[in-house]
Amino acid sequence: MPQAATSLRSVAVLTFLTLGQMGLQFTLQLLLAKWFGTASDMDAFVAASTLPLVISGLLAGALASAFVPVYMQTREQSGESAAWSMAVQLVCWLSLLTLLLWQVSKLFAEPWMRTLHPGFDDQQIGRTTELFQTLSSLMVWNSLSGLARAWNHCHGRFAVTGFAALLGNAVTVALAWRGGPSGGMDTIAQAVSIGAVLTLALQMPWVGIFSRGWPVTNESQSAMQRCFVLMLPLVFGLACNQLDPLLDRYLTSPSPGNVSQLGYASRLAAAVLTLSTSGLAVVAFPALARHAAERDDDKLRTEIAAALRFLSLLLVPIVVALTAFGGALIRDLLQRGRFTPEDTRVVSSTLAMLCGMIVGGSLGEIAAKVFYSRQNTRTPVIVGLIGFGIGAALKFHWVGTHGVLGLAAATSVFYLLNAAVLLGLITMQLGLGIFRGVLGTLVRVAIGSAAAAGVGSLLLRTSLPWPSLWGATSGATALLVLLVLLREEVAWRAVRMVFPARTQEPRS
């Protein structure tokens, strides 16, 4: 059986940088919770930021997923110059499109906000529109950042994108910290926009673009057309995921505070989902695309199995921690200032319900990357459309009786259903070899997670400040030690990476 090409070191570096980004984003959430809680201004900020994030996520996600396999194939078959030309042309077209969307959205800001949030009164609509005028620029900066990120990943420059996002988030937090108490939510919106601009500026290869140029050739034009053909189905498929938060805002807008409560839980769940898949999916995608281009199914199965084993090590302890100790974590981290104990109860319960989204989203991301690497973008789209329809129907049915918990449960059903169907289809095409070693990893990590939960529960009973953080740190340490003792391969590789001369790899 061939070895997986995905580098654990690259995954670790990118995951570490992503963890830093998450820490900064969470710091911003702490500041927002302290200064604004779930008040009307926080509702307005969450509502105003949703549409720009939806549009930029849709464009960046669809284009990046189509870009990587086409870029690598073009570079292999037609040379670096043709691939470079295709990339720069895409940057130009995406710039024009997003700048147009930005100006149109500013022009129709008030009617769009009124349509998307029917439960807001006139004053709330006015405030949301003001914030949207600032945040709408994210359509440009985030979309171009997504393309630049994919471009760097094709060349193995994973650290560049991680550091760019880290510095962008750091600037956002610094500006918010300095001006938030006096400038209010307007300063927060400006800080978010400035951080996004910096992230883009640090990722795009500006020197190469203006020094090398982008000679238009038949090969580059053909590659760009293939990229657009692959991208079109993805626009519809990703629209399901991106429209999901818009539907949530629509359904929660009649209840004051619910928009913010669901927003806190959703952002935390999305951050955990990003952490679990960001490094792995980003590093594995070029390897999957290369194996697919070579038509080497053995290596493709090995790569998928390695990704699923890695995800198992992350997802099991995450689900245990959020379901068993979510309330303590939210209390210690967010409950201060205008963030009340009732907010803690609702947000922690909603976050636990969104664990299905974290699991399904992580598995679905890897499964979708397998289809994209084989230049099949239609299948994930069809599955996503069906799943979104089921999830939307459940949301309308459950929101009246269960509120935000019903919305969270329907979201989890949507993501889990998508992942199960996609993995089932991959199994039919490639066989059960994609799950090689996954069951053993699940057993070992379940044992380790149970022990880690025991350690965490003991520390929660102490008088230490922020006991949930001490419990999480101690539990994670206990989990790693147990996985090493149980001879789990990925844990051993991680230890060898830190102490290369002192450990011996477990016998297979």
N, C-alpha and C positions, 0 to 999 in steps of 0.2 A: 504493500500500500504506500503510495507516495506521501511525502510530508506536505503539510499545509505551507503555502508561501507567505501567508500573512505574518508579519513580524510582530511578536509580542512586545518588543521594545517600542516600535512605532505606535502600537495600540496604547501602551502604557504612557508614552509621552503625550499623545493627543488626549487621552483620558485625563491625565493629570492637569493639562492645561484647561480642559473642559471643566474639571472640578474647580479650578480657580475662577473660571467665568461664573460658574454656578454660585460660588461663594460671594462674588461681587453682586450678582443679581439678587441673591438672597439678602445681602446687606441692604440693597435698595428696597426690598420688600419689608424689611424690618423698619426702615425709616418711614416708608409709606404707612405701615400699620400704626406706628407711634404717632405720626403727625395727623393722619386722616382717618384711620380706622376703617369703618365701612360707611362713612358719611357720604353725602351727595356728591361732593367733589371727587371722591374716590370712584364712585359709580360712573361719573362723567369721564374720568381718565381711562378707566377700563373700556368703556363703550367707545371712546374716541380712538383708542389705539387698536381696536380689533380689526377694522376694515383695512388699514394700511398693512398690518401684519398678515392678514389673510391674502391680500393681493400679492405682496412681495414673497410670501411663502409659496404661493401657487406658482409664480413665475420662476423663482429661483429653484424650487424643487423640481419642477418639470424640465426646465432647461438643463440643470446639472445632471439629472438622471439620464437624459438623452445624450448629453455632451461627452461624458466620460468614455463610453464604448466607441462612439464615432471618432472622437479625437485619437484614441489609441489605435484604432483600425487605420485611420488616415495616416498617422505617423508611421505605422508599420509598412503600409503599402505604397504611399505616395511621398513619404519623406517629411521631415520636420517643418519645412517651409510651408507646405500645403496645410498642415495641421495648424500652424501658427496663424496663417492668413484666415482660416476658418474662424479661429477663436476671436481675432480682433474684429472681424466683420460682425460676429455675434454681439460683441461688446457695443459696437456702434448702433446696431439695430435695437438692442435692449435699452440703450440710453435714450434713444428717440421715443420708444414706446412708453417707457416709464415716466419720462418728463411730460409727455402728453397726458398720461393718466393723472399725474400729480396736479396739473393745472385744471383739468376738467373736474377732478374731485373737489378742489378748492372752490370752483365756481358753483357747484351744486351741493356744497357741504350741508347746508341747513335742511333741504328736503331729504337728502340721503339719511341724515341722522334721525329725522322725524320718522321716516319709513322703517328704519331698522330698530327703533326703540319706541314703540307705540305707547308704552307705559309711562314715559317721561312727560312731565308737564312742560309748559312753555319755557319756564326759567331753566329747567334742567336741559332742555334741548339747546337753548342758547349757550349754556356753559359747555356742553359737549361739542357744539360746533366750533367754539373758540379754540378748544384744545385740539380738535381735529385739524384745524387750519395749520397748526404747527406740526403735528405728528404725521400728516399726509406725505411729507417728504420722505418718510421711511420707505415708501413704494420704490423710490429711485435707489437710495443707498443700500437697502437690504437686498434688492434684486440683483444689483451689480456685484455686491459682495458674494452672493451665492455662486454666480458664474466665476468670479475670480478664485473663489475657494476650490471649485471643481477643477479649474485650470491648474492650480498649484498641486492638487492631489495627483493629477496625471503625471506630474514630474517628481512625485514623491516628496514634495515640500510640505509635509503635514505640520511641522512645527511653525512655519511661517503663518499659516492661517490661525493656528491656536494662539500664538502670541498677539496677532492683530486683534482678535476678538477679546483677548484678555485686557489689552491696553485700552480698547474702546470702552469696555465695561468699566474699567478703572476710572476713566475720565468722566463717564456718566455719573458714577457714584460720588466722585469728588465734587463735581459741580452741584449735584443735588444736595450733598451734605452742607456745602457752603451757602447755597442760596435758598434751599427749600423752606426753612422756617420763616423767612421773611418774604420770599417771592411766591410761595404757595405752589399750586399745581402747575402754573404756567412755567415756572423755573424747571420743574421736573420734566415737563414735555420738551423744553429746549435742551436740557441735559441729555435726554435720550437721543434726540436728533443729532447733536454734536458727536456723541459717542459712535453713532452709526456712520457718520461721515469719516471719522478717523479710522474705523475698522476697514472701510472700503479703501481709503487712501493707502493703508499699509499693506494691503493684499494685492492690489492691481500692479502688474509689472509695467509701470509707466515708462521707464527708461527704454525697455525693449520695444514697446509699442511705437514710440516716436523715433527711435534710432534705427530699428530694423524695418519699419513700415509693414505693409501687409499686401504684397502683390497678389492681385486677384487672378487665379488660374482656374482652368476647368476642373482640376481636382478639388480645389478649395470650395468652389461653387457647388460641386456635386456633394461634398461632405456636408456643407451647410444645409443643403436641401434634405439630405438624409436625417440630419439632426432635427429639422423642423417636422419631418414626417413622423419621427419617433416621439417628438415632443407633444404633438397635437392630442393623441389619446391620453397622455399623462396630464394634460391640462384639465380634462374632464375628471380623471380619476382623483387627482390631488384636490380638485374642487370639493370633493366630498369631505375630505379631512379638513380643508380650510374653511368650508362653509359651516362646519359643525359648531365652532364657537359663535358664529353669527346667529345661528338658530338658538343657541343657549342664551345669548343676550336678549334675543327677541322674546323668549319665553319667560325670562326672569325679570324683565324691565318693569312689570307692574308691581313688584314687591320691593320696596326700599331695602337696601342692604344685601339682598340676595345676589345682585350682580357682583358686588365686591367679594362676598363670601365664596361664591363659585369661582371668581377670578383668582383669589388667593390659592384655593385648592388646585385649580387647573394649572396655574403657573408652576406650583410646586411639583405636580405630577409630570408636567411637560419637562421640567428641569431634570427630574430623575430619569425620565425616558431618554432625554438627550444624553445624560451621563452614561446610561447603560448601552447605548448604541453608537454614540458619536464616533469614538475612536475605532471601534470594531468595524462598523459598517463602512466608514470612510477608508480605512486601510484595506479592508477585504475587497471592496468594489473593484479597484483596478486589477487585483489578482483574479477575481471571478471573471472579469471581462477578458483577461488574457487567456485563461483556460478555455473559455467559451469560443474565443476566436481560433484557438488551436484545435477545437473540437476534442478536447481531452476530458472525457466524462469522469475518468478515475480521479484526476486531480480536482475536478469540480466537486465531486462527492466528498473528497477529503477536506476541501476548503469549507464546504457547508457544514460538515460534521464538526470541524474545529470551531466554527462560529457558534453553533448551537451549544456545544459544551461550555464555551466561554460565557455565553448568555445565561446558561443554567447557574453558573457560579455567581453571577450578579443578581439575577432576578429572585431566586429563592430567599436569600437573606433580606432583600429589599422588601418583598411582600410581607415577610414575617415582622420586620421592624415597623412598617407602616400600619399594619393591622393591629399589632399588639401594643405598640408604644406611640402611635401617632398623636394621641391626645397629649401625652407628656411632652413630646417634641414641640408641638404647636404652642402649648402653654409656656414652655421655657423660652421659646424663640420669638413669639409674636405677641403674647398677652402682656401688653403694657400700653400706657397712654390711652388712646381711644379704642383700642382693640380689647373687647370685653370677654369674660368667661363664656358667654353664650356664643360669641364669634368663634372661640376656640372649639367649642363642642361641635358646631356646624361644620367648620372647616376641616377638623380632624376626621369626622365621620365621612365627609365628602371625599377627602383624600384617600381614606381606606377603600371606599367604594370605587375609586378610580384606579385601584391596583390592576384591575382587568385591562384598563387602557395601557398601563405601563408594560404588562406582560405581552398583550396582543400587539401593541405598537412595536415593541422590540423584535419579536419574532416576525411580524409582518414586514418590518424594514429589511431584514435579512432576506426573507423570501422574495420580496419585490426586487431586491438587487439581483437575485439569481435570474429572474425573468428579464430585467433590464440588460444584464450582461449578455444575454442571448439575443438581444435586440427584439424582444417581445414585450411591448408596452401595452398591448391591448388586453391581455388576460388579467393583469392586476387592476386595470381600469374597470372591466366588467364586474369583477368580484367586488371592487370597492363601491361601485354604484348600487349593487344589490344590497351590500351591507349597510350603506348609508341610508337606503330606503327603509330597511328594517329598523335601524337605529332611530331615524326620525319619527317613524310611526310610534315606536315605544316611548319616545320623549313626549309627544303630544298626549299619549295615554297615561303616562306615569307622573307628569309634572303636577297635575291637579291633585293627586292623592299623596305624593311623596316629596314634592317640591324639588329642591336642588339635589337631594339624594336620588330621586327618580331620574333626573337628567344624567347624573354621574353613572348610575347603573346602566342606563341605555347606551351611554358612550362606551362603557366597558364591553357590553355585548357586541357592539359594532366592531370594535378592534379585535376582540377574540375570535369572532366569526370570520373576519377577513384572514387572520393569520392561519386559522385551522384549514380553511379552504385552500389557500395558497400552498401551504406545506403539503397538503394532501395531493395537490396537482403535481408538485415537484416530485413527490414520492412515486407517483404513477409514471413519471418520465425517467427518473434516475434510479429508482429502487430504494430499498430500506437502508442502503449504505450511507445515506445522508445523516442517519441517526447513530452511526457507529460510536460507541462509547458514551452516548448521552445518558442512558439509563444508569450506568455506574456513577457518573458524575452527579446525577440527581440524588441518588441514594447517599453519597458521601456529603454533599452539600446540605441535604436535609438533616443529617445527623449533626453536622457542624453548626447549622443555624439553630437547632433546638438547644444545643449547649450554649451558644452565644446569647440566645434569648434568656436562658437561665441566669447567666452572668449579668445581663442588662437589668433584669427584674430585681436582682439583689441590690444593685447600685441605686435603683429608683427609690428604695426604702431608706436610703441614707439621708443625712442632712447636708450633703454636699451642694454647693450652688450649681444650678443647671444640671441636675442629676441625669437627665435624659442624654445630654451630650457625653458625660462620663460613661454612661451605660453603652452608648453607641460605639464609642472608641474602644472600650474594653471588650465589648461583644465582637467587634470586627477583628481585634487582635486574637481573641480566643478562636474565632472561626478560621483565621489563617493558620494558626498553630495546629488545629485539628485536621485541616485539609492536608497540611504537610505530613502529619503523622499517618493520615490515611492514604498517603502516597498519591494524592491527586496531581496529575501531570502539570496542569496550568499553574497551580500553587508552587510546585517545585521549580518550574521555569521562572516564576517571578522571584523566588528566593535566590536562584542562581544568577539572575540578572543583577541583584544587589550584592550578593556575596559569591562571585564566580569561582573563587578558589577554595571555598569551604564546604560546598555541598556536592552531593553526588546524586545524579538523576535517578529516580526510581526505576526499577526494572520493569519492563513491560510484560 
